[in-house]
Amino acid sequence: MASTPLPRPLHSHPPHFRSPLHPHPPENRVAIISPLPISRHPVLAPPTLPNLDMAEKLGPEKRHAFVHNGQKVFEWDQTLDEVNMYIDLPKGVPTKLFHCTIQATHVEVGIRGNPPYLNHDLTLPVKTDSSFWTIEDGEMHITLQKREKGKTWSSPIQGQGSLDPYAADQEQKRLMLQRFQEENPGFDFSQAQFTGTCPDPRTFMGGIRSD
């Protein structure tokens, strides 16, 4: 497919949006390079009565960073319902030139008229009608609505930057507590702890309640 040429940059040197997977950008273009190359039943401490916004207390404590060849490709986190991706954008490129295409099993991010920065299959399917992206303060935020609510994702991108076993177990425990909190809003599960391996938040005890 023929590339659409970009307007002449205002700078003597064009800004770079490079991903570690494609080390050699085409000449005379804005470069975009991507670096992608449990006991059966949990035992919980008793919950306490709520005193703050419980959903917020059980939200992601920090973002996971996917780093390839020393370069941060993106950061991400997740809730019962969503996976969020955060991409730092290069300075000097008009916001309207960035694009993001979200399909049920695929995501593509880049600058129009250039090779994509990300062009990869998703770890699990998403709902395209409720997934979206925004740009604010030099950062692209992609919200992917999980098709399977409560399913723990090891990474947004299939086969790339997966969590290690310990981090994956911690994510699963947090999502399990989010599920308990959602189904029992009168209690505070933010201090509850599991002993043993955490079960699947989506399937435990007959499955998660969904709309």
Secondary structure in CASP SS format (residue, H / E / C, confidence):
PFRMAT SS
TARGET T0000
AUTHOR 0000-0000-0000
METHOD secondary structure of the structure
MODEL  1
M C 1.00
A C 1.00
S C 1.00
T C 1.00
P C 1.00
L C 1.00
P C 1.00
R C 1.00
P C 1.00
L C 1.00
H C 1.00
S C 1.00
H C 1.00
P C 1.00
P C 1.00
H E 1.00
F E 1.00
R E 1.00
S E 1.00
P E 1.00
L C 1.00
H C 1.00
P C 1.00
H C 1.00
P C 1.00
P C 1.00
E C 1.00
N C 1.00
R C 1.00
V C 1.00
A E 1.00
I E 1.00
I E 1.00
S E 1.00
P C 1.00
L C 1.00
P C 1.00
I C 1.00
S C 1.00
R C 1.00
H C 1.00
P C 1.00
V E 1.00
L E 1.00
A C 1.00
P C 1.00
P C 1.00
T E 1.00
L C 1.00
P C 1.00
N C 1.00
L C 1.00
D C 1.00
M H 1.00
A H 1.00
E H 1.00
K H 1.00
L C 1.00
G C 1.00
P C 1.00
E C 1.00
K C 1.00
R C 1.00
H E 1.00
A E 1.00
F E 1.00
V E 1.00
H E 1.00
N C 1.00
G C 1.00
Q E 1.00
K E 1.00
V E 1.00
F E 1.00
E E 1.00
W E 1.00
D E 1.00
Q E 1.00
T C 1.00
L C 1.00
D C 1.00
E E 1.00
V E 1.00
N E 1.00
M E 1.00
Y E 1.00
I E 1.00
D E 1.00
L C 1.00
P C 1.00
K C 1.00
G C 1.00
V C 1.00
P C 1.00
T H 1.00
K H 1.00
L H 1.00
F E 1.00
H E 1.00
C E 1.00
T E 1.00
I E 1.00
Q C 1.00
A C 1.00
T C 1.00
H E 1.00
V E 1.00
E E 1.00
V E 1.00
G E 1.00
I E 1.00
R C 1.00
G C 1.00
N C 1.00
P C 1.00
P C 1.00
Y C 1.00
L E 1.00
N E 1.00
H E 1.00
D E 1.00
L E 1.00
T C 1.00
L C 1.00
P C 1.00
V E 1.00
K E 1.00
T E 1.00
D E 1.00
S E 1.00
S E 1.00
F E 1.00
W E 1.00
T E 1.00
I E 1.00
E E 1.00
D C 1.00
G C 1.00
E E 1.00
M E 1.00
H E 1.00
I E 1.00
T E 1.00
L E 1.00
Q E 1.00
K E 1.00
R C 1.00
E C 1.00
K C 1.00
G C 1.00
K C 1.00
T C 1.00
W C 1.00
S C 1.00
S C 1.00
P C 1.00
I E 1.00
Q C 1.00
G C 1.00
Q C 1.00
G C 1.00
S C 1.00
L C 1.00
D C 1.00
P H 1.00
Y H 1.00
A H 1.00
A H 1.00
D H 1.00
Q H 1.00
E H 1.00
Q H 1.00
K H 1.00
R H 1.00
L H 1.00
M H 1.00
L H 1.00
Q H 1.00
R H 1.00
F H 1.00
Q H 1.00
E H 1.00
E H 1.00
N C 1.00
P C 1.00
G C 1.00
F C 1.00
D E 1.00
F C 1.00
S C 1.00
Q C 1.00
A C 1.00
Q C 1.00
F E 1.00
T E 1.00
G C 1.00
T C 1.00
C C 1.00
P C 1.00
D C 1.00
P C 1.00
R C 1.00
T C 1.00
F H 1.00
M H 1.00
G H 1.00
G C 1.00
I C 1.00
R C 1.00
S C 1.00
D C 1.00
END
